[in-house]
Amino acid sequence: MVFGIKRHRDNRNSQPTSSTAKYYRANSTNPSRRSKTRPLRPRRHAVWLSRVGTIVILTATIVFIFWNLIVGPPAKLTVNDTVYHDKKIYQDYLDGQLRKFFNRNKLTFNAAGLSSDLTKQFPELSQVAIALSFFAEFPTVNLTVAKPVLLLSAQTGSYVVNEKGVVVDLEAGFAGSQKLINVSDESGLEISRGKTILNPQAINFINDLNSFLTRHTVPVKSFSLPAKAQELYLYTTDTGYYVKFNLGGDLAAQASQLLAVRNQFTGDGTQPSQYLDVRVQGKAFYR
C-alpha cells in the first residue's frame, strides 16, 4: 500500500510575509535605507553661558590692552650726578612732561621729543636714555650729567661750561664755581645758555694742562682764549708774561717745554717782557 508522503516545506528559501518583509527592509544594512537620527540641540542655558564667556574674554582683553597703553608719572629716574640740581628738580620737570596729553599713552608717546625737552631745559645733560616697555606704565629715564669744568668770563657775564664745551648757566646759578678753572674770553664768542662754544678736545686740553701745572707747582692765575683760533694763553701769579699754547697740539710736549724754559729763566735770571711761546715742539720763543 503506498502511502502518500507529505513533503516538508523548506522555509529557508521561502519569502517572508509582507509585514515581516517590511520589518527587515527597514532594518537593512543598506546605508541608503538606514534611518537617520536627528542631532540633539544644545540647551538654551548652555548657549547663553558660551556667549557670556566670549563677551567676558573679549572685555578682559580690551581692558588689558587699554591699561597697558597708559603712560603716567612718576618716571623711574636715575641721575649720575647732582652737582647742578637736586634729583627732585629733574623728577618734577620729567613728571610734568609725562602729564601732557600726547605722552599719556604708548601710541603717541614721543621719547625723542621728551629727550629734546630735557636737554633744552637742562643743558648740562650729555645723554638722556628713555625706555618704555609694553607692559610698563612708568618709563625708565637715565640722565647723564656732564661735569662742570670752566668758569668762562665774557663781556656779558660769567658762565659755567661743562666737559662737552656747552654753556650750562650763569655763575650765579651754580654753587660750586670756585672749584672751576678760570678762563677769560678775548675772542668775542657769542655765548648763550645751551650753546657749544668749545669742542670737548679743547676742554680736555685745558683741564689736563691745569692738572699738570698743579702737580708741578706752577701757580696758575687764569687762562685766556684770544682772538686767534686754537690758541690758549696761560697767566701765572709769579711771572709778568703769558704763555702761548696750541689747543690742537701735543699737550705733553708743550707743557714739558714750559717747565724747562721756566727753570732756565730762573737759572740765568732772565724774564720775557711779553710772552713765552711753546707751541712748536722742540723750540721755544719769547719776547
C-alpha positions in Angstrom: 0.0 0.0 0.0 1.5 3.2 -1.0 1.1 5.9 1.4 1.2 9.4 0.3 4.2 11.2 1.7 3.6 14.8 2.5 6.8 16.7 1.6 8.1 19.0 4.4 8.3 22.5 3.1 11.6 24.2 3.5 11.1 27.7 4.9 14.7 28.8 4.4 14.1 29.8 0.8 10.6 31.0 1.3 9.8 34.6 1.0 8.7 36.4 4.2 5.3 37.7 4.6 4.5 41.3 3.7 4.7 42.6 7.3 7.9 40.7 8.0 9.5 41.9 4.9 8.8 45.4 5.7 10.4 45.0 9.1 13.6 43.5 7.6 13.8 46.1 4.9 13.5 48.8 7.5 16.5 47.4 9.3 18.5 46.6 6.3 22.3 47.3 6.3 22.0 49.3 3.2 23.2 52.9 4.1 20.7 54.5 1.8 17.9 52.8 3.6 19.2 53.3 7.2 17.2 55.6 9.3 18.8 58.9 10.1 18.8 60.2 13.7 18.5 63.9 14.2 21.3 65.5 16.4 20.3 66.8 19.8 20.1 70.5 20.0 22.1 72.2 22.9 20.1 73.5 25.6 19.4 77.2 25.8 21.3 77.9 29.0 24.5 76.3 27.5 24.4 78.6 24.5 23.9 81.6 26.9 26.8 80.6 29.0 29.0 80.2 25.9 28.1 83.7 24.7 28.7 85.3 28.2 32.1 83.6 28.4 33.1 85.0 25.0 32.0 88.5 26.0 33.9 88.3 29.3 37.1 87.2 27.5 36.8 90.0 24.9 36.1 92.6 27.5 39.1 91.5 29.6 41.4 91.5 26.6 40.3 95.1 25.6 40.8 96.3 29.2 44.2 94.6 29.4 45.3 96.3 26.2 43.9 99.7 27.1 45.5 99.5 30.6 48.9 98.6 29.1 48.8 101.6 26.7 48.6 104.1 29.6 51.7 106.0 30.5 52.0 108.1 33.6 54.2 109.7 36.2 56.2 109.2 38.2 59.0 108.1 36.0 61.7 105.8 37.3 64.6 108.3 37.2 68.3 107.8 37.8 70.8 110.7 37.6 74.6 110.1 37.7 75.4 113.5 39.3 73.5 116.2 41.2 76.2 118.8 41.0 73.9 121.2 39.3 70.4 120.3 40.7 68.9 118.0 43.2 67.3 114.9 41.7 63.8 116.3 42.7 64.3 119.2 40.2 64.8 116.7 37.3 62.0 114.5 38.6 59.4 117.3 38.8 60.1 118.5 35.3 60.0 115.0 33.9 56.7 114.1 35.6 55.2 117.3 34.3 56.1 116.4 30.7 54.6 112.9 31.2 51.2 114.5 32.2 50.9 116.1 28.8 48.2 114.6 26.6 50.4 113.1 23.9 52.7 111.5 26.5 49.8 109.7 28.3 49.7 106.6 26.1 52.2 104.4 24.3 50.7 105.1 20.9 51.6 108.8 20.9 54.4 108.7 23.4 57.4 110.7 22.0 60.6 109.6 23.6 62.7 111.7 21.2 60.7 114.8 21.9 60.9 114.2 25.6 64.7 113.8 25.4 65.0 117.0 23.4 62.9 118.9 26.0 65.1 117.6 28.9 68.3 118.7 27.2 66.9 122.1 26.4 65.7 122.6 30.0 69.0 121.2 31.5 71.9 121.9 29.1 74.3 120.0 31.5 72.8 116.7 30.3 75.1 114.9 27.8 72.8 111.9 27.4 69.2 111.0 28.0 68.1 107.4 27.8 64.4 106.6 27.9 62.9 103.1 28.0 59.2 102.1 28.0 58.2 98.5 27.6 54.7 97.4 26.5 53.9 96.0 30.0 55.3 99.0 31.9 53.2 102.0 32.9 56.1 104.2 34.1 59.0 104.9 31.8 62.6 104.4 32.9 64.8 107.5 32.4 68.6 107.7 32.8 70.2 111.1 32.8 73.9 111.5 32.3 75.3 114.9 33.6 78.4 116.3 32.1 80.7 117.7 34.8 81.4 121.4 35.0 85.0 122.4 34.1 85.4 126.0 33.2 84.2 129.3 34.6 84.2 131.5 31.4 84.3 135.2 31.9 82.9 137.3 29.0 81.5 140.8 28.4 78.0 139.5 29.1 78.9 137.7 32.3 80.5 134.6 33.8 79.3 131.2 32.6 79.7 127.6 33.7 81.0 125.4 30.8 80.8 121.6 31.1 83.2 119.0 29.8 81.4 118.8 26.5 82.0 122.5 25.9 78.4 123.5 26.5 77.4 126.7 28.3 75.2 125.4 31.2 74.3 128.5 33.2 75.4 131.8 34.6 77.8 131.6 37.6 75.1 132.9 39.8 73.1 129.8 39.2 75.9 127.4 40.2 77.1 126.9 43.8 80.5 125.3 43.0 82.0 127.9 40.7 85.1 128.4 43.0 86.3 124.9 42.0 86.3 125.6 38.3 89.1 126.7 36.0 89.0 130.4 35.3 89.1 131.2 31.6 88.5 134.7 30.1 87.1 135.1 26.6 89.0 137.7 24.5 87.7 136.3 21.2 84.2 137.8 21.3 82.4 134.4 21.4 78.6 134.6 21.1 77.7 133.0 24.4 74.3 131.8 25.4 72.8 129.1 27.6 72.9 125.7 25.9 75.3 126.7 23.2 78.5 124.7 22.5 81.4 127.2 22.4 84.4 124.8 22.6 84.9 121.2 21.4 85.5 118.5 24.0 89.1 118.2 22.9 89.8 121.8 23.8 88.1 121.4 27.2 90.2 118.3 27.9 93.4 120.2 26.9 92.7 123.0 29.3 91.6 120.6 32.1 94.7 118.4 31.7 97.1 121.3 31.4 95.7 122.8 34.6 96.2 119.4 36.4 99.8 119.1 35.0 100.7 122.6 36.2 99.2 121.9 39.7 101.2 118.7 40.0 104.4 120.7 39.1 103.6 123.6 41.5 103.2 126.2 38.7 100.9 128.9 40.3 98.1 129.3 37.8 96.3 132.6 37.8 94.0 132.1 34.8 93.7 131.1 31.2 92.6 133.2 28.2 91.0 132.5 24.8 92.5 135.1 22.4 91.0 136.1 19.1 93.2 133.7 17.2 91.6 130.2 16.8 93.1 127.2 18.6 95.3 129.4 20.9 95.3 129.4 24.7 97.2 131.8 26.9 98.3 131.0 30.4 98.9 133.6 33.1 100.7 132.7 36.3 100.9 134.6 39.6 104.8 134.5 39.8 105.6 136.0 36.4 104.7 139.1 34.4 104.5 137.3 31.0 101.9 134.9 29.5 102.5 131.6 27.8 101.1 130.6 24.3 99.7 127.1 23.8 98.1 125.4 20.8 94.9 123.7 21.7 95.2 121.3 18.8 98.9 120.4 19.6 100.6 117.9 21.8 99.9 118.8 25.4 102.8 116.8 26.9 105.4 118.3 24.6 104.2 121.9 25.2 103.9 121.5 29.0 107.4 119.9 29.2 108.9 122.8 27.3 107.3 125.3 29.6 108.8 123.7 32.7 112.3 123.5 31.0 112.2 127.2 30.0 110.9 128.3 33.3 113.8 126.6 35.0 116.2 128.2 32.5 114.8 131.6 33.2 115.2 131.1 36.9 118.8 129.9 36.5 120.1 132.8 34.4 117.8 135.5 35.8 116.1 136.4 32.5 112.4 137.0 32.0 110.4 137.7 28.8 108.8 141.1 28.8 105.6 139.9 27.0 105.2 136.2 26.3 106.7 132.8 26.0 105.6 130.6 23.0 105.9 126.8 23.4 103.6 125.8 20.5 106.4 124.5 18.3 107.8 121.2 19.5 111.5 121.4 20.4 111.6 125.1 20.2 110.6 128.0 22.5 110.2 131.6 21.6 109.9 134.6 23.9 109.7 138.3 23.7 
